[in-house]
């Protein structure tokens, strides 16, 4: 790729010197770290209110103690999962690349500094999990370059159960339980888990749900939306089970779950919900908002970050968990104060103004140079 306009290697070095990594402690002081990038997880109530026969997110919408929640801008909609994966793991925004970074940016033989390498330097064992085949998005090559110690794909997981032909969240989490139970007592795990349960399309004829969600105002009119809502309802239940499991272990453990992108449903459903709610769901960029949830079995640090983007999320997570930040994460923390959101399509300034990313090259020149150097 070409260097961004105004690229200055000396300026990048000076920026790096301003943000040294924080002092680290003993591995025993740190929690196990679990990250769930949940396929197509999103909260459609951001478009407006709609009635259902049962709550879609009874657990995630609860006032569960020690849970932090917010929304993040993704750079993709209804697909291209690996872009979100890249932004989260690296801290780099696809605003610069405008491509599929797993295919173009990550090459064998390189050693990029990422969330994975940072946690490994602290002594963590890093494990990547994905309940699908290893050929998707070059993940075998990419996970090796990023520095994961182990990779588990669909054929490596025992006792998977399926919904609409995709492995369920709940059955995939059982592999997490086994990994935890099999680890050494002094070992700390970093598990990065990419799910498949909620993958599109949402017109599977023989889908069977324990608790199907019905749009009571429009029953049967939006079958894709109802099937999707039934799927994420199952994700809510599975995440509650995951937190209940780690509520009963003695080792500190922190969990982040976030959506990679919104689903592709009936366009008329989105429009109708927005219209019935007075047009509130038509604000610019709303189709890129995904939820994130941080939970721990110990007291989390307070964070005030209800709106962010996926490139910042690893830093928010590390800070909430009480883990030491790398220099790059501290740089992102400072940058976020001025630009809370930086994604492929939108930039949000501290005053709430929403801008088109393509018009922000000059304002973001330092960050673009840092990402290019990275």
NUBA-398584 format. One record per residue (C-alpha): residue in three letters; z, x, y; chain; residue number from 1. Coordinates in Angstrom, 3 decimals, decimal comma, padded with zeros to 6 digits, always signed. Example, Ala and Ser with C-alpha at 12.3 -4.5 7.8 and 13.67 -1.06 7.14 Angstrom:
REM NUBA-398584
- ALA | +007,800 | +012,300 | -004,500 | A | 1
- SER | +007,140 | +013,670 | -001,060 | A | 2
//
This chain:
REM NUBA-398584
- UNK | +000,000 | +000,000 | +000,000 | A | 1
- UNK | -000,515 | +001,029 | +003,595 | A | 2
- UNK | +002,415 | +002,017 | +005,757 | A | 3
- UNK | +003,468 | -000,756 | +008,150 | A | 4
- UNK | +002,577 | -000,469 | +011,818 | A | 5
- UNK | +004,930 | +001,901 | +013,585 | A | 6
- UNK | +006,267 | +003,486 | +010,404 | A | 7
- UNK | +008,509 | +006,433 | +011,250 | A | 8
- UNK | +010,083 | +008,389 | +008,375 | A | 9
- UNK | +012,519 | +010,145 | +010,745 | A | 10
- UNK | +013,741 | +006,783 | +012,038 | A | 11
- UNK | +014,330 | +005,636 | +008,461 | A | 12
- UNK | +016,416 | +008,742 | +007,759 | A | 13
- UNK | +018,472 | +008,176 | +010,904 | A | 14
- UNK | +019,022 | +004,548 | +009,885 | A | 15
- UNK | +020,213 | +005,636 | +006,445 | A | 16
- UNK | +022,692 | +008,063 | +007,992 | A | 17
- UNK | +024,254 | +005,221 | +009,983 | A | 18
- UNK | +025,102 | +003,332 | +006,789 | A | 19
- UNK | +026,826 | +005,531 | +004,194 | A | 20
- UNK | +027,920 | +003,934 | +000,942 | A | 21
- UNK | +031,527 | +002,776 | +000,707 | A | 22
- UNK | +034,096 | +004,737 | -001,274 | A | 23
- UNK | +034,280 | +003,700 | -004,923 | A | 24
- UNK | +037,267 | +003,303 | -007,216 | A | 25
- UNK | +037,928 | +003,304 | -010,943 | A | 26
- UNK | +035,771 | +001,058 | -013,135 | A | 27
- UNK | +038,912 | -000,699 | -014,390 | A | 28
- UNK | +039,451 | -002,075 | -010,872 | A | 29
- UNK | +036,176 | -004,013 | -010,945 | A | 30
- UNK | +035,184 | -007,368 | -012,461 | A | 31
- UNK | +032,532 | -008,163 | -015,021 | A | 32
- UNK | +029,464 | -009,311 | -013,080 | A | 33
- UNK | +027,226 | -012,159 | -014,279 | A | 34
- UNK | +024,154 | -013,325 | -012,364 | A | 35
- UNK | +022,229 | -016,434 | -013,413 | A | 36
- UNK | +018,807 | -016,829 | -011,808 | A | 37
- UNK | +018,330 | -020,438 | -012,817 | A | 38
- UNK | +014,736 | -021,586 | -013,225 | A | 39
- UNK | +013,725 | -024,101 | -010,532 | A | 40
- UNK | +017,346 | -024,986 | -009,688 | A | 41
- UNK | +017,364 | -026,841 | -006,390 | A | 42
- UNK | +019,254 | -029,561 | -004,570 | A | 43
- UNK | +016,749 | -032,278 | -003,683 | A | 44
- UNK | +019,311 | -034,063 | -001,508 | A | 45
- UNK | +018,304 | -031,675 | +001,295 | A | 46
- UNK | +015,236 | -033,912 | +001,749 | A | 47
- UNK | +017,418 | -036,959 | +002,239 | A | 48
- UNK | +019,670 | -039,355 | +000,371 | A | 49
- UNK | +018,558 | -041,070 | -002,828 | A | 50
- UNK | +020,603 | -043,055 | -005,335 | A | 51
- UNK | +020,953 | -042,125 | -009,021 | A | 52
- UNK | +022,721 | -043,765 | -011,947 | A | 53
- UNK | +024,980 | -040,718 | -012,393 | A | 54
- UNK | +025,803 | -037,764 | -010,110 | A | 55
- UNK | +023,212 | -035,007 | -010,480 | A | 56
- UNK | +025,673 | -032,161 | -009,800 | A | 57
- UNK | +029,186 | -033,454 | -010,562 | A | 58
- UNK | +030,566 | -029,906 | -010,931 | A | 59
- UNK | +028,571 | -028,019 | -008,307 | A | 60
- UNK | +029,288 | -030,720 | -005,716 | A | 61
- UNK | +033,009 | -030,720 | -006,505 | A | 62
- UNK | +035,731 | -028,962 | -004,538 | A | 63
- UNK | +036,265 | -026,494 | -007,353 | A | 64
- UNK | +038,791 | -023,868 | -006,297 | A | 65
- UNK | +037,443 | -020,381 | -005,651 | A | 66
- UNK | +033,786 | -021,346 | -005,467 | A | 67
- UNK | +031,527 | -020,335 | -002,573 | A | 68
- UNK | +028,253 | -022,172 | -001,947 | A | 69
- UNK | +025,258 | -022,033 | +000,338 | A | 70
- UNK | +021,476 | -022,152 | +000,552 | A | 71
- UNK | +018,930 | -019,364 | +000,514 | A | 72
- UNK | +015,282 | -019,260 | +001,503 | A | 73
- UNK | +013,011 | -018,270 | -001,370 | A | 74
- UNK | +009,594 | -016,779 | -000,677 | A | 75
- UNK | +007,884 | -018,962 | -003,300 | A | 76
- UNK | +007,526 | -022,644 | -004,212 | A | 77
- UNK | +007,052 | -024,139 | -007,710 | A | 78
- UNK | +006,238 | -020,822 | -009,370 | A | 79
- UNK | +006,012 | -017,002 | -009,129 | A | 80
- UNK | +009,593 | -016,601 | -010,305 | A | 81
- UNK | +009,443 | -012,803 | -010,351 | A | 82
- UNK | +009,086 | -012,636 | -006,555 | A | 83
- UNK | +012,583 | -014,115 | -006,234 | A | 84
- UNK | +013,831 | -011,795 | -008,950 | A | 85
- UNK | +012,444 | -008,794 | -007,060 | A | 86
- UNK | +013,936 | -009,836 | -003,721 | A | 87
- UNK | +017,389 | -010,364 | -005,219 | A | 88
- UNK | +017,565 | -007,189 | -007,319 | A | 89
- UNK | +016,121 | -004,840 | -004,675 | A | 90
- UNK | +017,231 | -006,303 | -001,342 | A | 91
- UNK | +013,622 | -006,020 | -000,162 | A | 92
- UNK | +011,930 | -009,086 | +001,293 | A | 93
- UNK | +008,453 | -010,046 | +000,164 | A | 94
- UNK | +007,757 | -010,567 | +003,869 | A | 95
- UNK | +006,346 | -007,034 | +003,893 | A | 96
- UNK | +004,472 | -007,032 | +000,598 | A | 97
- UNK | +003,127 | -010,622 | +000,436 | A | 98
- UNK | +002,243 | -009,969 | -003,198 | A | 99
- UNK | +003,720 | -010,060 | -006,722 | A | 100
- UNK | +005,937 | -006,940 | -006,535 | A | 101
- UNK | +006,586 | -006,766 | -010,292 | A | 102
- UNK | +002,842 | -006,308 | -010,795 | A | 103
- UNK | +002,095 | -003,996 | -007,866 | A | 104
- UNK | +005,221 | -002,248 | -006,541 | A | 105
- UNK | +007,289 | -001,158 | -009,540 | A | 106
- UNK | +005,739 | +001,719 | -011,468 | A | 107
- UNK | +006,872 | +003,635 | -014,543 | A | 108
- UNK | +008,401 | +007,001 | -013,710 | A | 109
- UNK | +009,994 | +005,867 | -010,460 | A | 110
- UNK | +013,711 | +005,462 | -009,863 | A | 111
- UNK | +014,272 | +002,798 | -007,183 | A | 112
- UNK | +017,762 | +002,231 | -005,815 | A | 113
- UNK | +018,643 | -001,397 | -006,588 | A | 114
- UNK | +021,565 | -003,627 | -007,463 | A | 115
- UNK | +021,128 | -002,417 | -011,045 | A | 116
- UNK | +021,321 | +001,285 | -010,218 | A | 117
- UNK | +024,220 | +000,690 | -007,825 | A | 118
- UNK | +026,336 | -001,049 | -010,456 | A | 119
- UNK | +025,416 | +001,521 | -013,089 | A | 120
- UNK | +026,633 | +004,272 | -010,736 | A | 121
- UNK | +029,976 | +002,456 | -010,684 | A | 122
- UNK | +030,017 | +002,683 | -014,492 | A | 123
- UNK | +028,731 | -000,758 | -015,478 | A | 124
- UNK | +026,668 | -001,471 | -018,572 | A | 125
- UNK | +023,608 | -003,350 | -017,281 | A | 126
- UNK | +021,971 | -005,982 | -019,497 | A | 127
- UNK | +018,917 | -008,099 | -018,635 | A | 128
- UNK | +018,460 | -011,432 | -020,432 | A | 129
- UNK | +015,553 | -013,860 | -020,398 | A | 130
- UNK | +015,125 | -016,707 | -022,865 | A | 131
- UNK | +011,356 | -016,335 | -023,034 | A | 132
- UNK | +008,858 | -013,715 | -024,159 | A | 133
- UNK | +008,967 | -010,133 | -022,893 | A | 134
- UNK | +005,311 | -010,143 | -021,837 | A | 135
- UNK | +005,896 | -012,349 | -018,778 | A | 136
- UNK | +005,633 | -010,511 | -015,428 | A | 137
- UNK | +005,725 | -007,028 | -017,048 | A | 138
- UNK | +009,474 | -007,456 | -017,439 | A | 139
- UNK | +009,836 | -004,880 | -020,231 | A | 140
- UNK | +008,396 | -002,173 | -017,953 | A | 141
- UNK | +010,128 | -003,451 | -014,819 | A | 142
- UNK | +013,596 | -003,746 | -016,390 | A | 143
- UNK | +013,263 | -000,222 | -017,766 | A | 144
- UNK | +012,313 | +001,145 | -014,333 | A | 145
- UNK | +015,139 | -000,767 | -012,647 | A | 146
- UNK | +017,568 | +000,925 | -015,046 | A | 147
- UNK | +018,888 | -001,804 | -017,342 | A | 148
- UNK | +020,611 | -000,369 | -020,421 | A | 149
- UNK | +019,547 | -003,265 | -022,640 | A | 150
- UNK | +017,014 | -006,088 | -022,542 | A | 151
- UNK | +017,328 | -009,323 | -024,503 | A | 152
- UNK | +014,452 | -011,771 | -024,794 | A | 153
- UNK | +013,952 | -014,989 | -026,740 | A | 154
- UNK | +013,669 | -013,275 | -030,123 | A | 155
- UNK | +016,898 | -011,338 | -029,526 | A | 156
- UNK | +019,117 | -014,387 | -028,933 | A | 157
- UNK | +020,828 | -016,263 | -031,735 | A | 158
- UNK | +021,269 | -020,005 | -032,088 | A | 159
- UNK | +019,142 | -021,048 | -029,151 | A | 160
- UNK | +018,710 | -024,774 | -028,671 | A | 161
- UNK | +015,721 | -026,308 | -026,937 | A | 162
- UNK | +015,056 | -029,071 | -024,418 | A | 163
- UNK | +011,417 | -029,939 | -023,642 | A | 164
- UNK | +010,423 | -026,807 | -025,587 | A | 165
- UNK | +012,529 | -024,414 | -023,466 | A | 166
- UNK | +015,837 | -022,763 | -024,380 | A | 167
- UNK | +018,786 | -024,589 | -022,846 | A | 168
- UNK | +021,110 | -022,948 | -020,348 | A | 169
- UNK | +024,131 | -023,797 | -022,492 | A | 170
- UNK | +022,779 | -022,140 | -025,638 | A | 171
- UNK | +021,645 | -019,071 | -023,700 | A | 172
- UNK | +025,123 | -018,674 | -022,228 | A | 173
- UNK | +026,490 | -018,329 | -025,772 | A | 174
- UNK | +024,786 | -014,945 | -025,878 | A | 175
- UNK | +026,784 | -014,013 | -022,778 | A | 176
- UNK | +029,983 | -015,012 | -024,558 | A | 177
- UNK | +029,070 | -012,825 | -027,552 | A | 178
- UNK | +028,219 | -009,849 | -025,336 | A | 179
- UNK | +031,584 | -010,177 | -023,630 | A | 180
- UNK | +033,482 | -010,488 | -026,909 | A | 181
- UNK | +031,693 | -007,478 | -028,427 | A | 182
- UNK | +032,134 | -005,059 | -025,524 | A | 183
- UNK | +034,708 | -002,276 | -025,417 | A | 184
- UNK | +037,955 | -003,107 | -023,633 | A | 185
- UNK | +037,367 | -000,514 | -020,899 | A | 186
- UNK | +033,720 | -001,492 | -020,477 | A | 187
- UNK | +032,476 | -003,597 | -017,579 | A | 188
- UNK | +029,305 | -005,663 | -017,927 | A | 189
- UNK | +026,589 | -006,533 | -015,442 | A | 190
- UNK | +024,473 | -009,292 | -016,979 | A | 191
- UNK | +021,349 | -010,547 | -015,219 | A | 192
- UNK | +020,225 | -013,753 | -016,908 | A | 193
- UNK | +016,926 | -015,533 | -016,154 | A | 194
- UNK | +016,862 | -019,069 | -017,590 | A | 195
- UNK | +013,984 | -021,307 | -018,706 | A | 196
- UNK | +015,437 | -024,785 | -019,286 | A | 197
- UNK | +014,190 | -026,334 | -016,019 | A | 198
- UNK | +010,692 | -024,871 | -016,079 | A | 199
- UNK | +007,783 | -027,150 | -015,117 | A | 200
- UNK | +005,815 | -029,191 | -015,790 | A | 201
- UNK | +008,040 | -032,251 | -015,794 | A | 202
- UNK | +005,904 | -034,629 | -017,825 | A | 203
- UNK | +007,168 | -033,816 | -021,325 | A | 204
- UNK | +006,695 | -037,022 | -023,315 | A | 205
- UNK | +009,476 | -036,626 | -025,880 | A | 206
- UNK | +012,265 | -035,274 | -023,668 | A | 207
- UNK | +015,688 | -036,352 | -024,898 | A | 208
- UNK | +018,669 | -036,030 | -022,572 | A | 209
- UNK | +022,299 | -036,731 | -023,335 | A | 210
- UNK | +022,592 | -038,258 | -019,847 | A | 211
- UNK | +019,177 | -039,017 | -018,328 | A | 212
- UNK | +019,129 | -039,348 | -014,547 | A | 213
- UNK | +017,426 | -042,458 | -013,166 | A | 214
- UNK | +016,404 | -043,037 | -009,550 | A | 215
- UNK | +018,015 | -046,449 | -009,168 | A | 216
- UNK | +016,020 | -047,321 | -006,033 | A | 217
- UNK | +012,702 | -046,413 | -007,684 | A | 218
- UNK | +013,264 | -046,556 | -011,472 | A | 219
- UNK | +010,253 | -045,299 | -013,389 | A | 220
- UNK | +008,164 | -044,706 | -010,248 | A | 221
- UNK | +008,688 | -040,938 | -010,172 | A | 222
- UNK | +008,893 | -039,824 | -013,792 | A | 223
- UNK | +008,575 | -036,120 | -012,979 | A | 224
- UNK | +011,421 | -036,277 | -010,479 | A | 225
- UNK | +013,646 | -038,139 | -012,955 | A | 226
- UNK | +012,891 | -035,645 | -015,728 | A | 227
- UNK | +013,592 | -032,743 | -013,387 | A | 228
- UNK | +016,880 | -034,251 | -012,161 | A | 229
- UNK | +017,931 | -034,812 | -015,777 | A | 230
- UNK | +017,257 | -031,128 | -016,465 | A | 231
- UNK | +019,316 | -029,766 | -013,581 | A | 232
- UNK | +022,112 | -032,197 | -014,470 | A | 233
- UNK | +022,275 | -030,309 | -017,783 | A | 234
- UNK | +022,382 | -027,020 | -015,831 | A | 235
- UNK | +025,400 | -028,316 | -013,927 | A | 236
- UNK | +027,205 | -029,126 | -017,173 | A | 237
- UNK | +026,327 | -025,744 | -018,715 | A | 238
- UNK | +027,539 | -023,854 | -015,634 | A | 239
- UNK | +030,838 | -025,705 | -015,786 | A | 240
- UNK | +031,204 | -024,659 | -019,428 | A | 241
- UNK | +030,437 | -021,063 | -018,426 | A | 242
- UNK | +033,166 | -021,068 | -015,781 | A | 243
- UNK | +035,635 | -022,724 | -018,159 | A | 244
- UNK | +035,029 | -019,970 | -020,715 | A | 245
- UNK | +035,742 | -017,210 | -018,195 | A | 246
- UNK | +038,700 | -019,108 | -016,762 | A | 247
- UNK | +040,414 | -018,348 | -020,055 | A | 248
- UNK | +039,789 | -014,599 | -020,243 | A | 249
- UNK | +042,132 | -011,972 | -018,853 | A | 250
- UNK | +039,488 | -009,642 | -017,384 | A | 251
- UNK | +038,321 | -010,425 | -013,846 | A | 252
- UNK | +034,814 | -011,886 | -013,918 | A | 253
- UNK | +032,564 | -013,047 | -011,102 | A | 254
- UNK | +029,474 | -015,241 | -011,527 | A | 255
- UNK | +026,558 | -015,944 | -009,206 | A | 256
- UNK | +024,019 | -018,673 | -009,946 | A | 257
- UNK | +020,995 | -019,307 | -007,741 | A | 258
- UNK | +017,640 | -021,024 | -007,964 | A | 259
- UNK | +014,417 | -019,036 | -007,871 | A | 260
- UNK | +012,301 | -021,773 | -006,262 | A | 261
- UNK | +011,975 | -025,540 | -005,934 | A | 262
- UNK | +010,070 | -027,602 | -008,524 | A | 263
- UNK | +006,575 | -029,032 | -008,201 | A | 264
- UNK | +007,157 | -032,812 | -008,323 | A | 265
- UNK | +005,356 | -035,868 | -006,999 | A | 266
- UNK | +004,571 | -035,204 | -003,332 | A | 267
- UNK | +005,099 | -038,898 | -002,641 | A | 268
- UNK | +008,685 | -038,606 | -003,892 | A | 269
- UNK | +009,543 | -035,916 | -001,345 | A | 270
- UNK | +007,843 | -037,881 | +001,426 | A | 271
- UNK | +009,525 | -041,156 | +000,529 | A | 272
- UNK | +013,007 | -039,652 | +000,409 | A | 273
- UNK | +012,469 | -037,927 | +003,753 | A | 274
- UNK | +011,157 | -041,140 | +005,376 | A | 275
- UNK | +014,019 | -043,251 | +004,032 | A | 276
- UNK | +016,469 | -040,776 | +005,545 | A | 277
- UNK | +014,948 | -040,808 | +008,987 | A | 278
- UNK | +012,676 | -037,814 | +008,481 | A | 279
- UNK | +015,511 | -035,312 | +008,058 | A | 280
- UNK | +013,774 | -033,713 | +005,110 | A | 281
- UNK | +010,698 | -032,706 | +007,079 | A | 282
- UNK | +012,209 | -029,718 | +008,876 | A | 283
- UNK | +010,185 | -026,540 | +008,756 | A | 284
- UNK | +010,482 | -024,496 | +005,565 | A | 285
- UNK | +012,727 | -026,944 | +003,722 | A | 286
- UNK | +010,564 | -026,652 | +000,596 | A | 287
- UNK | +011,764 | -023,042 | +000,172 | A | 288
- UNK | +015,520 | -023,725 | +000,212 | A | 289
- UNK | +017,442 | -023,115 | -003,024 | A | 290
- UNK | +021,196 | -023,302 | -003,665 | A | 291
- UNK | +023,483 | -020,431 | -004,588 | A | 292
- UNK | +026,990 | -020,651 | -006,061 | A | 293
- UNK | +029,560 | -017,860 | -006,464 | A | 294
- UNK | +032,553 | -018,416 | -008,764 | A | 295
- UNK | +035,257 | -016,074 | -010,021 | A | 296
- UNK | +038,408 | -016,217 | -012,113 | A | 297
- UNK | +040,179 | -014,301 | -009,334 | A | 298
- UNK | +040,411 | -014,840 | -005,577 | A | 299
- UNK | +037,091 | -014,310 | -003,855 | A | 300
- UNK | +036,806 | -012,850 | -000,394 | A | 301
- UNK | +035,885 | -015,309 | +002,344 | A | 302
- UNK | +032,245 | -015,308 | +003,362 | A | 303
- UNK | +030,645 | -017,415 | +006,060 | A | 304
- UNK | +027,043 | -017,511 | +004,968 | A | 305
- UNK | +025,829 | -021,034 | +004,365 | A | 306
- UNK | +022,205 | -020,079 | +005,043 | A | 307
- UNK | +020,526 | -016,852 | +003,966 | A | 308
- UNK | +017,486 | -015,571 | +002,071 | A | 309
- UNK | +017,225 | -014,061 | -001,393 | A | 310
- UNK | +016,844 | -010,481 | -000,156 | A | 311
- UNK | +020,374 | -010,688 | +001,306 | A | 312
- UNK | +021,987 | -012,479 | -001,609 | A | 313
- UNK | +023,024 | -009,429 | -003,644 | A | 314
- UNK | +024,922 | -008,124 | -000,603 | A | 315
- UNK | +026,660 | -011,459 | +000,016 | A | 316
- UNK | +027,600 | -011,586 | -003,660 | A | 317
- UNK | +028,971 | -008,031 | -003,754 | A | 318
- UNK | +031,035 | -008,621 | -000,616 | A | 319
- UNK | +032,474 | -011,918 | -001,899 | A | 320
- UNK | +033,334 | -010,253 | -005,216 | A | 321
- UNK | +035,183 | -007,412 | -003,482 | A | 322
- UNK | +032,868 | -004,700 | -004,814 | A | 323
- UNK | +031,956 | -001,572 | -002,803 | A | 324
- UNK | +028,697 | -001,794 | -000,892 | A | 325
- UNK | +025,920 | +000,774 | -000,953 | A | 326
- UNK | +024,533 | +002,068 | +002,316 | A | 327
- UNK | +021,470 | -000,148 | +001,931 | A | 328
- UNK | +023,644 | -003,219 | +001,339 | A | 329
- UNK | +025,632 | -002,417 | +004,483 | A | 330
- UNK | +022,377 | -002,112 | +006,404 | A | 331
- UNK | +021,329 | -005,545 | +005,135 | A | 332
- UNK | +024,719 | -006,975 | +006,110 | A | 333
- UNK | +024,192 | -005,763 | +009,677 | A | 334
- UNK | +020,561 | -006,925 | +009,800 | A | 335
- UNK | +021,593 | -010,375 | +008,627 | A | 336
- UNK | +023,702 | -010,901 | +011,739 | A | 337
- UNK | +020,539 | -010,852 | +013,846 | A | 338
- UNK | +018,136 | -012,368 | +011,303 | A | 339
- UNK | +020,041 | -014,553 | +008,800 | A | 340
- UNK | +016,778 | -015,333 | +006,968 | A | 341
- UNK | +013,759 | -013,123 | +006,266 | A | 342
- UNK | +011,265 | -014,445 | +003,733 | A | 343
- UNK | +007,517 | -014,346 | +003,139 | A | 344
- UNK | +006,964 | -017,430 | +005,286 | A | 345
- UNK | +009,901 | -017,821 | +007,660 | A | 346
- UNK | +012,337 | -015,815 | +009,731 | A | 347
- UNK | +015,454 | -017,490 | +011,124 | A | 348
- UNK | +017,144 | -015,856 | +014,099 | A | 349
- UNK | +020,875 | -015,850 | +014,794 | A | 350
- UNK | +020,435 | -018,698 | +017,299 | A | 351
- UNK | +018,848 | -020,873 | +014,582 | A | 352
- UNK | +015,289 | -020,565 | +015,841 | A | 353
- UNK | +012,750 | -020,645 | +012,977 | A | 354
- UNK | +009,713 | -018,367 | +013,315 | A | 355
- UNK | +006,622 | -017,713 | +011,245 | A | 356
- UNK | +007,062 | -014,366 | +009,481 | A | 357
- UNK | +003,511 | -013,327 | +010,304 | A | 358
- UNK | +004,466 | -013,337 | +013,986 | A | 359
- UNK | +007,552 | -011,122 | +013,577 | A | 360
- UNK | +006,051 | -007,737 | +012,685 | A | 361
- UNK | +007,285 | -006,034 | +015,863 | A | 362
- UNK | +010,795 | -007,496 | +015,665 | A | 363
- UNK | +011,164 | -006,472 | +012,017 | A | 364
- UNK | +009,465 | -003,085 | +012,273 | A | 365
- UNK | +012,622 | -001,142 | +011,351 | A | 366
- UNK | +013,284 | -003,269 | +008,264 | A | 367
- UNK | +009,622 | -003,037 | +007,247 | A | 368
- UNK | +009,817 | +000,768 | +007,560 | A | 369
- UNK | +013,021 | +000,874 | +005,514 | A | 370
- UNK | +011,445 | -001,290 | +002,792 | A | 371
- UNK | +008,293 | +000,826 | +002,749 | A | 372
- UNK | +010,412 | +003,956 | +002,353 | A | 373
- UNK | +012,463 | +002,248 | -000,361 | A | 374
//
